[in-house]
Each structure stands twice: as structure tokens, then as C-alpha cells.
Amino acid sequence: MLKRIRTAVLVSGGGTNLQAIIDAAADGRIRHAELALVAASNPDAYALVRAERAGIPTAVVSRKAYLDAAAFENALLSVLREKGIELIVLAGFMTILSADFIRRYENRIINVHPSLIPSFCGKGYYGLRVHEAALAYGVKVTGATVHFVNEIPDGGAIIAQKPVMIRKNDTPETLQRRVMERAEWKLLPRALELVSIELAKSKQK
């Protein structure tokens, strides 16, 4: 039996993608990732409530509490080391991590982005902005992508993608909701399980 990979989910807001992971772990779709920590950059993040209800340990590392990004990242790294974290999931985490931080977890940080990368991605493309751009451009298909995180925003290797058709009467809000429901919430748990299996296999060698 493969050892479960101790996983941290980093959040800043409501935590709908976190909830998708929690639900997938509860119903057996995630078996090789142990949800060992939910860490928030915002003390008021509702994601912390979701984690506490699921019995997952939580921590708050507020960006505003530190003078600079280096001090913030050092505090975050300290929490991750304390919990023995091996894999990180960014789920609505609104702080850009430095190349130095990412190197410490090379190929062990994953993120979900609400478009089919390489479309509508990179610096400045987050939240509703992604869906506004897709509608403004007139594409007929959008979706979500789970990828490894590297020093380039949304630039890491793609793990999985799922398309979503755009409807004639879509608004950015309706499109955002449908992409979450039909792509992000299904794709992220599946990708987390796949990456966890590969990490567990590599640890056995």
C-alpha cells in the first residue's frame, strides 16, 4: 500500500475548491493525499471554517502581518515544515510565491486556473477577469487547467484540463460558476490524487 502524501491547501477566500477536495477525500476519490493543513493568507477566509468543520488543522499566515514577502514566506515555510508537508495545493491563494519558495517544493505545488492554458492566463488573469476576457474575445470553449507551479504565473507543466462550452447568453458570473461546477471542482481533486500517487511511488523507490 502506498503511503499517503501529507498535503497542505493554501487559501485566501471562500474555499469552494477546498470544499471540492474535502468532499472528494470523504467519498474516496482522493486516497493518497492526506489533508494535513489548510493555511490561509487572510484570517477572515471562510475556507478556514470549511477546514475546521472537516477536522483539518488550520493556520493563518497573514501577508499583512509581515513587512515584506521574504518574511511572509519564511513564516509560511516554517508552518509547512512543522506539519511535514510534502505537497501544496493552491486553491484561490491570492499571493504570488517567489521563485525561491517554489524551488523548495519543485514539482510539488499545484494550482487550478479557470481557463484552458495557454489562453487567458498569466499575470493579471484571475477571478472574473479570466471569464471577462474569454467572453470579450469570443471564444466558444473555455474550461479549467490544473498545472504545476513554477516561477512564471500559470507557466508550469499542465497536469489536466477540462473544457466547458460557452453559451450565447453567458455573463462573466454565470460562466465563472459553470466553469467551477463542471471543471474546477472535478479536475482539481482528480489531479491531486494523480500527483499524490506519483509522489508516493517515487518515495517507495
C-alpha positions as CSV (number, residue, x, y, z in Angstrom):
1,M,0.0,0.0,0.0
2,L,1.3,3.4,-1.0
3,K,2.0,5.9,1.8
4,R,-0.3,8.9,1.8
5,I,1.3,12.3,0.9
6,R,0.9,15.0,3.6
7,T,-0.8,17.8,1.7
8,A,-1.4,21.5,2.5
9,V,-4.1,23.6,0.8
10,L,-3.3,27.3,0.7
11,V,-6.3,29.6,0.6
12,S,-7.3,33.2,0.8
13,G,-11.1,33.3,0.4
14,G,-14.3,31.3,0.4
15,G,-12.7,27.9,-0.3
16,T,-15.0,26.3,-2.8
17,N,-12.1,24.4,-4.4
18,L,-11.0,23.4,-1.0
19,Q,-14.6,22.0,-0.4
20,A,-14.3,20.0,-3.6
21,I,-11.1,18.4,-2.3
22,I,-12.7,17.8,1.1
23,D,-15.7,16.1,-0.5
24,A,-13.5,14.0,-2.8
25,A,-11.5,12.8,0.2
26,A,-14.6,12.0,2.1
27,D,-16.1,9.9,-0.6
28,G,-12.9,8.0,-1.5
29,R,-11.9,9.8,-4.7
30,I,-8.8,11.0,-3.0
31,R,-7.0,8.2,-1.2
32,H,-3.3,9.0,-1.5
33,A,-3.3,12.6,-0.3
34,E,-3.6,13.3,3.5
35,L,-5.2,16.7,4.1
36,A,-2.8,17.7,6.8
37,L,-3.2,21.5,6.8
38,V,-5.2,24.4,5.4
39,A,-3.2,27.6,5.6
40,A,-4.8,31.0,4.9
41,S,-3.2,34.3,4.0
42,N,-6.4,36.0,5.2
43,P,-7.6,35.5,8.8
44,D,-11.3,36.0,7.7
45,A,-11.2,33.4,4.9
46,Y,-14.3,31.2,5.0
47,A,-12.1,28.4,3.8
48,L,-10.9,28.1,7.4
49,V,-14.4,27.3,8.6
50,R,-14.7,24.6,5.9
51,A,-11.4,23.1,7.1
52,E,-12.4,23.2,10.8
53,R,-15.7,21.5,10.0
54,A,-13.8,18.7,8.2
55,G,-11.4,18.3,11.1
56,I,-8.4,19.6,9.2
57,P,-5.7,21.5,11.1
58,T,-5.6,25.2,10.1
59,A,-3.1,28.0,10.3
60,V,-3.2,31.7,9.4
61,V,-0.1,33.3,7.9
62,S,-1.4,36.8,7.0
63,R,0.6,38.7,4.4
64,K,-0.3,42.0,6.1
65,A,1.4,40.8,9.3
66,Y,4.9,40.9,7.7
67,L,7.0,43.8,6.4
68,D,8.0,42.0,3.2
69,A,7.4,39.0,1.0
70,A,10.5,37.2,2.3
71,A,9.4,37.4,5.9
72,F,5.9,36.2,5.0
73,E,7.3,33.2,3.0
74,N,9.7,32.3,5.8
75,A,6.7,32.2,8.2
76,L,4.7,30.1,5.8
77,L,7.6,27.7,5.2
78,S,8.0,27.3,9.0
79,V,4.4,26.2,9.3
80,L,4.7,23.8,6.4
81,R,7.8,22.2,7.8
82,E,6.2,21.9,11.2
83,K,3.4,19.9,9.7
84,G,5.7,17.8,7.5
85,I,4.0,19.0,4.3
86,E,5.1,17.2,1.1
87,L,2.7,18.6,-1.4
88,I,0.9,22.0,-1.8
89,V,-2.3,22.9,-3.5
90,L,-3.1,26.5,-4.3
91,A,-6.9,26.9,-4.1
92,G,-7.7,30.6,-4.5
93,F,-4.5,31.6,-2.9
94,M,-4.1,35.3,-3.8
95,T,-0.3,35.7,-3.1
96,I,2.3,35.2,-5.7
97,L,5.0,32.9,-4.4
98,S,8.7,33.7,-5.1
99,A,10.9,31.5,-7.3
100,D,13.0,30.7,-4.2
101,F,9.9,29.4,-2.4
102,I,8.8,27.4,-5.4
103,R,12.2,25.8,-5.8
104,R,11.9,24.4,-2.3
105,Y,8.8,22.5,-3.4
106,E,9.7,21.9,-7.1
107,N,7.0,19.9,-8.9
108,R,5.2,19.6,-5.6
109,I,2.9,22.7,-5.9
110,I,-0.2,22.5,-8.0
111,N,-2.7,25.2,-8.9
112,V,-6.1,25.3,-10.7
113,H,-6.7,28.1,-13.2
114,P,-10.1,28.9,-14.7
115,S,-9.2,28.7,-18.4
116,L,-7.6,26.4,-20.9
117,I,-4.0,27.4,-20.6
118,P,-2.3,29.0,-22.6
119,S,-5.4,31.1,-23.1
120,F,-6.3,33.9,-20.7
121,C,-3.6,33.2,-18.2
122,G,-0.6,34.8,-16.6
123,K,-0.1,37.9,-14.6
124,G,-3.4,39.8,-14.1
125,Y,-5.6,36.9,-15.1
126,Y,-7.5,35.8,-12.0
127,G,-11.1,35.5,-10.8
128,L,-13.8,37.2,-13.0
129,R,-11.1,38.8,-15.2
130,V,-10.4,35.5,-16.8
131,H,-14.0,35.0,-17.8
132,E,-14.5,38.6,-18.9
133,A,-11.5,38.1,-21.2
134,A,-12.9,34.9,-22.7
135,L,-16.3,36.4,-23.4
136,A,-14.7,39.6,-24.9
137,Y,-12.5,37.5,-27.2
138,G,-15.5,35.5,-28.3
139,V,-14.1,32.0,-27.8
140,K,-16.7,29.2,-27.9
141,V,-14.9,26.9,-25.5
142,T,-13.2,27.6,-22.2
143,G,-12.6,25.4,-19.1
144,A,-10.1,24.8,-16.3
145,T,-6.5,23.7,-16.1
146,V,-4.5,22.1,-13.2
147,H,-0.8,22.7,-13.5
148,F,2.4,22.6,-11.6
149,V,3.6,26.0,-10.3
150,N,6.8,27.4,-11.4
151,E,8.3,30.9,-11.3
152,I,6.1,32.1,-14.3
153,P,2.5,32.8,-13.3
154,D,0.4,29.9,-14.8
155,G,3.5,28.7,-16.6
156,G,4.2,25.3,-15.1
157,A,3.6,22.0,-16.8
158,I,-0.1,21.1,-17.4
159,I,-1.4,18.1,-15.4
160,A,-5.0,18.0,-16.6
161,Q,-7.6,20.1,-18.4
162,K,-11.4,20.0,-18.8
163,P,-13.3,22.0,-21.4
164,V,-16.6,23.9,-20.8
165,M,-18.8,25.3,-23.6
166,I,-19.6,29.0,-23.6
167,R,-23.3,29.9,-24.0
168,K,-24.7,32.8,-26.1
169,N,-26.2,34.5,-23.0
170,D,-23.3,33.9,-20.6
171,T,-22.1,36.7,-18.3
172,P,-18.8,36.5,-16.6
173,E,-20.6,35.5,-13.4
174,T,-22.6,32.7,-15.0
175,L,-19.5,31.4,-16.8
176,Q,-17.4,31.5,-13.7
177,R,-20.0,29.4,-11.9
178,R,-20.3,26.8,-14.6
179,V,-16.5,26.5,-15.0
180,M,-16.2,25.9,-11.3
181,E,-19.0,23.3,-11.1
182,R,-18.2,21.5,-14.3
183,A,-14.4,21.7,-14.5
184,E,-12.5,23.1,-11.4
185,W,-14.4,21.1,-8.7
186,K,-14.0,17.8,-10.7
187,L,-10.5,18.4,-12.1
188,L,-8.6,19.6,-9.0
189,P,-9.4,16.5,-6.8
190,R,-8.6,14.2,-9.7
191,A,-5.3,15.9,-10.4
192,L,-4.4,15.9,-6.7
193,E,-4.9,12.2,-6.5
194,L,-2.8,11.6,-9.6
195,V,0.1,13.7,-8.3
196,S,-0.1,12.1,-4.9
197,I,0.1,8.6,-6.4
198,E,3.2,9.6,-8.4
199,L,4.9,11.2,-5.3
200,A,4.1,8.1,-3.2
201,K,5.6,5.8,-5.9
202,S,8.7,7.9,-6.1
203,K,9.2,7.7,-2.3
204,Q,9.0,3.9,-2.4
205,K,11.9,3.6,-4.9
